């Protein structure tokens, strides 16, 4: 599978499987960095994705760029929280058919405030 094919499985999990990453080839030591949370293994990330995916109401990959084993996506998404629609950039690295690293970039100030108030 090409890096784009592997990344397509990842986004399909967000778009139509409510964050269920069960069929997504994440490396066991998958490392994720984002403005709200960081993860150092696939299972922790999968647990977060299931929880967050239940709150995602809209998720669209607007544009995607590939350079070698890195895929950068521009994403528009909304959540069932009192926050405005969000746009983010995400860089995913793929090695040997598995996603090994992810970095999500966006201004999360409004989301962090809503999560704090909710919980």
C-alpha distance (Angstrom), angle and dihedral (degrees) to the residues before:
residue distance angle dihedral
X1 . . .
X2 3.78 . .
X3 3.80 120.2 .
X4 3.83 88.1 -105.7
X5 3.83 91.2 54.2
X6 3.81 92.1 50.6
X7 3.81 92.2 46.7
X8 3.83 90.0 49.1
X9 3.84 88.2 61.9
X10 3.81 89.7 52.2
X11 3.79 93.8 52.3
X12 3.80 92.7 42.9
X13 3.81 87.0 59.0
X14 3.82 89.9 55.2
X15 3.82 95.0 41.2
X16 3.80 102.7 45.0
X17 3.81 109.0 4.9
X18 3.82 99.5 55.8
X19 3.81 92.4 -117.6
X20 3.82 96.3 -48.0
X21 3.80 101.0 152.6
X22 3.82 93.9 179.8
X23 3.82 93.0 115.8
X24 3.81 95.5 39.7
X25 3.82 116.2 102.7
X26 3.79 100.4 -127.6
X27 3.81 114.7 168.2
X28 3.84 110.9 -115.2
X29 3.81 88.9 -115.9
X30 3.83 93.1 44.8
X31 3.80 108.2 161.3
X32 3.81 120.4 -152.5
X33 3.79 128.6 -175.2
X34 3.78 124.0 -172.2
X35 3.79 142.2 150.2
X36 3.83 94.0 -99.4
X37 3.82 104.1 33.0
X38 3.80 144.2 1.0
X39 3.80 128.2 -147.6
X40 3.80 132.5 -166.7
X41 3.80 100.9 -169.3
X42 3.79 138.1 40.9
X43 3.80 97.4 -118.2
X44 3.81 94.2 55.8
X45 3.79 89.8 48.4
X46 3.82 91.9 48.1
X47 3.82 90.5 52.5
X48 3.81 91.2 51.3
X49 3.81 92.1 46.2
X50 3.82 92.1 53.5
X51 3.81 90.5 50.9
X52 3.81 95.9 43.4
X53 3.80 92.6 40.2
X54 3.79 90.0 62.3
X55 3.83 87.9 62.3
X56 3.83 97.9 44.5
X57 3.80 109.7 104.4
X58 3.81 99.5 174.1
X59 3.80 132.3 18.1
X60 3.80 125.7 174.0
X61 3.79 130.9 170.1
X62 3.80 101.2 -140.5
X63 3.80 99.3 -178.6
X64 3.79 138.0 -4.3
X65 3.81 133.7 -160.5
X66 3.80 127.7 -170.9
X67 3.78 129.7 -157.5
X68 3.80 114.4 173.7
X69 3.81 107.5 -57.7
X70 3.83 94.0 -12.5
X71 3.79 123.7 93.1
X72 3.81 119.1 -169.3
X73 3.80 116.7 -164.2
X74 3.78 131.5 -171.7
X75 3.81 107.5 -145.3
X76 3.79 133.8 -168.6
X77 3.80 113.7 -159.2
X78 3.77 143.3 163.6
X79 3.79 133.4 -160.1
X80 3.78 135.5 -157.2
X81 3.79 89.3 -107.8
X82 3.80 129.3 97.9
X83 3.82 93.6 -92.8
X84 3.79 133.2 113.0
X85 3.82 119.5 -105.3
X86 3.79 109.7 -78.1
X87 3.79 134.2 -139.8
X88 3.77 120.0 -158.3
X89 3.77 142.4 170.2
X90 3.78 119.0 -132.8
X91 3.79 127.5 -169.4
X92 3.80 116.7 -160.6
X93 3.81 124.7 -174.8
X94 3.80 120.4 -152.4
X95 3.80 125.7 -162.1
X96 3.81 126.0 174.4
X97 3.81 92.0 -10.8
X98 3.82 95.3 -51.5
X99 3.78 132.4 101.5
X100 3.79 105.0 -119.1
X101 3.80 103.1 173.8
X102 3.78 139.4 18.2
X103 3.77 133.5 -173.7
X104 3.80 122.0 -172.5
X105 3.80 118.0 -163.2
X106 3.81 125.0 -166.9
X107 3.80 141.8 113.2
X108 3.81 102.1 -86.0
X109 3.80 99.3 175.6
X110 3.82 94.3 109.2
X111 3.82 92.8 43.6
X112 3.82 93.4 49.7
X113 3.82 90.2 50.5
X114 3.82 91.8 49.9
X115 3.81 92.2 47.4
X116 3.81 91.1 49.0
X117 3.80 91.9 50.3
X118 3.83 91.7 47.2
X119 3.64 95.7 50.0
